[in-house]
Amino acid sequence: MANLWFYLSVTMQLYFVVHLYLGQATWDQEGISLEDGAPPDPFRPELHEMQAAFEVVFTDGSGYLNITADMTSATLSVVCNNRVFFSAVF
């Protein structure tokens, strides 16, 4: 039973952290990348180039794949606004 309680506690903490972060997300204005310390690559697009092609930009660690390629700014806004609702429920 203690393991189950620990699992639920960690899961809820992760849930709240993600939703807190989503409430402050500006991926449609600034973009975000998981790329950290990757060697320079002349073929990898810069974030501003990705923003010219997509409404919402969140690239993976390689810097080539936009994880939110099909997401619109309106969808991001709905997700961010629902964060407030779900946080109030829990």
C-alpha positions in Angstrom: 0.0 0.0 0.0 2.9 2.4 0.8 4.3 1.9 -2.8 0.9 2.7 -4.3 0.7 5.9 -2.2 4.3 6.9 -3.2 3.4 6.3 -6.9 0.3 8.4 -6.7 2.1 11.1 -4.9 4.9 11.3 -7.5 2.3 11.2 -10.3 0.3 14.0 -8.9 3.4 16.1 -8.3 4.5 15.6 -11.9 0.9 16.4 -13.1 0.9 19.7 -11.2 4.4 20.7 -12.4 3.4 20.1 -16.0 0.2 22.0 -15.7 2.0 24.9 -13.9 4.5 25.0 -16.8 1.7 24.9 -19.4 0.1 27.9 -17.8 3.2 29.9 -18.6 3.9 28.4 -22.0 4.7 30.9 -24.8 5.6 28.3 -27.5 3.5 30.2 -30.0 5.5 33.3 -29.5 9.1 32.2 -28.5 9.3 28.5 -29.2 11.2 26.0 -27.1 13.7 23.4 -27.8 15.0 20.3 -25.9 18.3 20.6 -27.8 21.0 21.2 -25.3 24.7 21.4 -26.1 24.3 19.6 -29.4 27.3 20.1 -31.8 26.7 22.8 -34.4 24.9 21.6 -37.5 24.6 23.9 -40.5 21.5 22.1 -41.8 19.6 22.2 -38.5 16.9 24.9 -38.6 17.0 27.7 -36.1 14.0 28.3 -33.8 13.0 31.5 -35.7 13.0 29.5 -39.0 10.7 26.9 -37.4 8.4 29.7 -36.2 8.1 31.0 -39.7 6.8 27.5 -40.7 4.7 26.5 -37.7 2.4 28.3 -35.3 3.7 26.5 -32.2 7.3 25.3 -31.9 8.6 22.7 -29.5 11.6 20.9 -31.0 13.0 17.6 -29.8 16.6 17.0 -28.8 17.9 16.8 -32.3 16.4 20.2 -33.2 14.9 18.8 -36.4 11.5 17.6 -35.2 8.8 20.0 -34.1 6.8 17.9 -31.6 3.9 20.4 -31.9 3.9 20.7 -35.7 0.1 20.0 -35.9 -0.8 22.2 -32.9 -2.3 25.6 -33.6 -2.1 28.7 -31.3 -5.8 28.2 -30.5 -5.2 24.6 -29.3 -2.3 25.8 -27.1 -4.5 28.5 -25.6 -7.2 25.9 -24.8 -4.6 23.6 -23.2 -3.2 26.5 -21.1 -6.7 27.6 -20.1 -7.8 24.1 -19.1 -4.7 23.9 -16.9 -6.4 26.4 -14.6 -9.6 24.4 -14.5 -7.9 21.0 -13.8 -5.7 22.5 -11.1 -8.8 23.9 -9.4 -10.5 20.5 -9.5 -7.6 18.7 -8.0 
